[in-house]
Amino acid sequence: MSPLSGITVVTLEHAIAAPLATRHLSDFGARVIKVERPETGDFARGYDERVRGLASHFVWTNRSKESLTLDVKNPESLAILKRLILERADVLVQNLAPGAAARLGLSHESLSAAKPSLIVCDISGYGGDGPYRDKKAYDLLIQSEAGFVSVTGTRDEPAKAGISVADIAAGMYAYSNILVALLEVRETGRGRHIEVSMLESLVEWMSYALYYAFDGAAPPERTGASHATIYPYGPFPAGDGKTVMLGIQNEREWSAFCEKVLGRPELANDARFASVSKRASARDILQPIIVEAFSRLSAEELVRRLDAAQIANARVNDMREVWEHPQLRARARWVEVDTPAGRIAAPVPPGLSGREARMNPVPALGEHTDAILTELGLTPERIAGLRAAKAI
C-alpha cells in the first residue's frame, strides 16, 4: 500500500504548478482524476512535440493520472463534476483563471457545506484578492515581480531561470500544504481551504536576497553562474577549454585550495583574501590568479586536485550528460513509464525507490472518461449522448 492509497484528488489544472502538485500526490498512491477540456485538454499538451510527439512539460507533470474530459460550461457536465467531487474526492485542486472556480460553484465555501471533510486548494499567480488578482501570471512574469530576475544573470544583463521556478515553487507549496491538510482531516474530520500564489511562493525562495538587501542595503549583484556573495564559487575554465564548477565556503577550504590546488600556499595568509567577504570583494583580483593556475591543468586533472583537497566541485553537464549521469545510473534512479507514444525513461521521485514510487502511464486525452462516468452510474446511452453533444 502506498501512503496515499485511498485518497482521491480531482483537479481542474493546466500548465505546471497544479499538475506538478497533483503528480507528486499520485507518486505516493493518490488517485488523481484530471478534468480536461474536450478535444484540446490541458493546453500544456501542445507546448511542444519533443517526446515522440508529446509535450515535454506534459509528460513530466502528468503520469499516473486519469484523464476525464468534461465541458464545465455545459450544465450537465458541471453537474457530473460536482457529483464526482462530492461523492469521490478528498481533495479538489484548481488553477483556473481567478474567480472561475467560484463562478462554477467550486469554491471551498460552496462545497464544504455539503462535504465538510473536503480540502480545496486554489493555485493562482497573485492570490484571490488584492490589486494584482486579475493580472496574467506566466512564470517569467512572476520571476520578474518577485525580484528573481533582478539578481540572476550577468552584470550587463538580467536573466530568467532556465526552468519554471515560479510554477515549481507554487506546485511544491501546494503539495506540502495538501499533505498537512490530509493529516488535519485525519485528526478533526474537517477539510480546509488552501490558497497558494506563485508570487508568494517565489518571494519565499527569495528570502536570502531580501535579507541581504535588508533595511535599504544594496541587493546581491548579478554574477552569472558565480555566487553573488561567496568567492571563489562558480565556473572556472581549465586548460583544455572545459569548465569546472567549484565552491569554497570557509577558511579551512581556502587554505587547502591555495596549497593543494593552486600551488600558492602564501595566498592563504594574504590580507586581501582573509575572509569570505574580502574574497568576494576582491574577485576581480583573485579571478585571474585562479584562471592562470588552472590554465596548466586539464579539467580531469583539476577535478582530481579539487577532490584530493576536499574542495566541492562539479562538471557543468548538458542534458545528454544528465541522462547518462553515472551517479543516477548507479543508484537506479531511472525507470520506464508508458505514454501514448510508447515507453520512456523517467526519474524516480526523490525520497522513493523505483519499487516504491507509483510510476503509471501518462494518460491520453479523455482516456478514462467512459470508465469514470460509468463508475458514477451513467449508462452507455447517456455517455454516448454527452459525447454527441460535445459535453465530454
Secondary structure, DSSP 8 states (H G I E B T S, - for coil): --TTTT-EEEEE--SSHHHHHHHHHHHTT-EEEEEE-TTT-SGGGGS--TBTTB-HHHHHH-TTEEEEE--TTSHHHHHHHHHHHHHH-SEEEE--STTHHHHTT-SHHHHHTT-TT-EEEEEESS-SSSTTTTS---HHHHHHHTTTGGGSB-SS-B---SS-HHHHHHHHHHHHHHHHHHHHHHHHS---EEEEEHHHHHHHHTHHHHHHTGGG-------TTS-SSSSSEEEEE-TTS-EEEEE--SHHHHHHIIIIIIS-GGGGG-GGGSSHHHHHHTHHHHHHHHHHHHTTS-HHHHHHHHHHTT-EEEE---HHHHHT-HHHHHTT-EEEEEETTEEEEEE--TT--TTTS-------TTTTHHHHHHHTT--HHHHHHHHHTT--
